[in-house]
Amino acid sequence: MKESVLMTEEQLITQAVNALIEKLGILEATRFFALKSDSKLDSVKWHQEWQAQLDKEAFFDEVFK
C-alpha cells in the first residue's frame, strides 16, 4: 500500500486556484472567489446567536456524560 503525503496548505490552495483558473478561466474563477452566500450566516454571528440561547447546564451535562 502506498503511503500518502499531505500537501501543505499553501500547495493545496495553489493547486486548487490553478485548477479553477484552468477550468473556468481567470474571469469566472475570480467571480467564484468573490461569491457570497446570502443563505448562510456569518459563522461568528451564528455562534453568538447559538450561545445566547444555549442552556449551558444541559449542554455540559450532555458533553460530560
Phi, psi and omega in degrees: 000133182279133179281134178267142175242125180286144175286158171289164178300321180297317178296318180298313180297315181299314181293321179294316179297315180298321178295317178297315180297319180296318184278323186257337189090161186296320183295309182291325177296319178296318177299319179300314180295333182274351182299143173239145177261109180289338184279347181253135175284151171303136187298325178293315179298316179301314182296319179296318178295320179296315180296323182298325182263359185289132170273099189298321179298312180296320179298310181295323176300319180290318182291319186255036177301000000 
